[in-house]
Amino acid sequence: MNVKRKLVGTALCVLLLVLMLVPVSLVLSLGGKEAHRQSLVIARMHERYQAYLEQDAGCAVGGMMDIEDIWALEDTRSEADGLLVTAMKNDGTPLGFDASSNTFYCTLGENCGETWPEIALTAQGEQTPDVVFIDDYTYDYCSDAIREGYRYEMLAYTDTEYSYIGIVFTALPIVAVNAGCSFREIGFDSDEASVVSISSAGDVPIEGGALIHQRGGRYDYGIEKYSYHLEFHELRTGKGDDKRSVSPLGMPADSDWLLLSNPADPTAVRNEMTWGIWDEMQEEDGPEIGTLESRLVELFMDNEYMGLYQLMQRVLPERELVRMGGDPQTDLVFKKIRPINKGDRPQKLMGVSMPWSAELRHVPPGMSEEEAFGYAERFVLLEERAAGGAMLEDAAFEQFILEHFDVRELMNYYVFLHATALGADNVQNNVFVWVIFDGDGGYTYHLSPWDLDYSFMPILLNDDGSPMQEINRWMYMCERMLDLDVGGSRQIFWEIWNRTRSTIMESSAIYQRIEMLEERINRSGAYLRESERWYGEAQELDLSMMRAIAENHPHTVEVIARELWPLEEQE
């Protein structure tokens, strides 16, 4: 019996040990698979970048060829089935390429007038073809050629074959990504190895290996214009693959960059313009909260023209906390997003009257997720209305605001929303909340917007065509502050509002700002290609509706605000 008991006991121990080891081995196996997959991606990036570096400089593109010589050349050669020219550069700056139209795109910068700048084109191909111009681009004014998107024909030929290619000149910088696959195959959940070049006239081009994946909300906007996240790598053979910081187009150095498609905005420029306004509205003696740099570019993905994009800094919580005077070791960052935006970061549903999810973006060491979500739960109490959920008593509300917010900073955010005609997208969604601790148990919330492509948009309408609401009435917290005049918020609101309306948002100033942006993009020729690529018809950018909203909407806001929160001298 004792022997049997010992055998049974031993068997049970072995069984328990096996059960304990299976999950561990499974985790190790999965971890090993992920590490192996990542190593393969890095290896592919090494191979692609090495092949890119080994491309020869190519031959210089020649001048005009007489038509009789072209005919004679064609008679002694056959037309090529594939591409004779696979890459082109202008004075060492890579050109973009669209294979479907067999057209190269060369950036000349935004300062071109009637006279053409010096152009030094070289062409590359497997057989090192000769290339000559058939069309004389110097016949046209340079500014006209760029604005109208003229395509000039060139002839490429070898000893046995020939083919025709085209070139278009643009004013905007060019970003070219080669991931060895269609843009439709680049997903959210895994990186693809790519080679990236970022070129602008007068700047040394940035070229290198980068990991790329799709980013942003997984909405169907009716067009396949996706946004991407680039992560540049050093790619030192035999010495690892550390991240590599780059400074594209004069922006601050970083290893990670965003290519924003802004598919919800048919103009493709609202996000760019409104970020500039947010930057200018930061007060001189206050912290810079979420001010990021960006540039409008034209994107090419694996030899396919993708349109007008925004190359932008990402929100890096650790960096931004330091800029704001905080400390990544102690401070917290979460983002307010719509509940349907599911990602890999921890999320928790908040609110009742208008639900949103808190997505943790940075949790300091030693703070649990539960504790971090607690700060979001306290925040949501400020936004609830009696009809939808719990509502703090006036005294408790006022005390919480004064203890945990900078009233002036909040009013500046509120003025920004109204001045730029923003709605719920930057109140219940796409809002970064920075929680900075003072070391004595106190803490302060700070807000910054994200994704401003719904600025200066037509107001939402009811089914009968009437306005759903004349101004943004979703930011209950600030409205209640003004109702109670918490911390003298009315005086502060009107001070910021009047200053903004007399400077950035003064009628002639905002009109000129939008008009200059419209003219700049039209001079570049980029919107002709953007509209044809995604909307089926080439047309110039028309920002007349944006101008009308930017001029008229602030007046509507002011009329309503004077009725709701007048100062004594206004009554």
RAWO-V345307 format. One record per run of one state. SS is the DSSP state (a for helix, b for strand, c for the rest). FROM is the first residue (numbers start at 1). TO is the last residue. If there is no record, write none. Layout:
ss-><SS & SS>
from-><FROM & FROM>
to-><TO & TO>
This chain:
ss-><c & a & c & b & c & b & c & a & c & b & c & b & c & b & c & b & c & b & c & b & c & b & c & a & c & a & c & b & c & b & c & b & c & a & c & b & c & b & c & b & c & b & c & b & c & a & c & b & c & b & c & a & c & b & c & b & c & a & c & b & c & b & c & b & c & a & c & a & b & c & a & c & a & c & b & c & b & c & b & c & b & c & a & c & a & c & a & c & a & c & a & c & a & c>
from-><1 & 2 & 54 & 59 & 61 & 62 & 65 & 67 & 76 & 78 & 80 & 87 & 91 & 93 & 95 & 96 & 99 & 103 & 108 & 121 & 125 & 130 & 134 & 137 & 140 & 142 & 149 & 151 & 158 & 161 & 171 & 173 & 179 & 183 & 186 & 192 & 200 & 206 & 216 & 227 & 234 & 243 & 244 & 246 & 247 & 248 & 251 & 254 & 255 & 256 & 261 & 270 & 281 & 294 & 302 & 305 & 314 & 317 & 324 & 332 & 338 & 347 & 351 & 356 & 363 & 369 & 382 & 394 & 405 & 406 & 407 & 420 & 424 & 427 & 431 & 438 & 443 & 450 & 461 & 462 & 467 & 468 & 476 & 485 & 486 & 503 & 507 & 525 & 526 & 536 & 544 & 565 & 568 & 571>
to-><1 & 53 & 58 & 60 & 61 & 64 & 66 & 75 & 77 & 79 & 86 & 90 & 92 & 94 & 95 & 98 & 102 & 107 & 120 & 124 & 129 & 133 & 136 & 139 & 141 & 148 & 150 & 157 & 160 & 170 & 172 & 178 & 182 & 185 & 191 & 199 & 205 & 215 & 226 & 233 & 242 & 243 & 245 & 246 & 247 & 250 & 253 & 254 & 255 & 260 & 269 & 280 & 293 & 301 & 304 & 313 & 316 & 323 & 331 & 337 & 346 & 350 & 355 & 362 & 368 & 381 & 393 & 404 & 405 & 406 & 419 & 423 & 426 & 430 & 437 & 442 & 449 & 460 & 461 & 466 & 467 & 475 & 484 & 485 & 502 & 506 & 524 & 525 & 535 & 543 & 564 & 567 & 570 & 571>
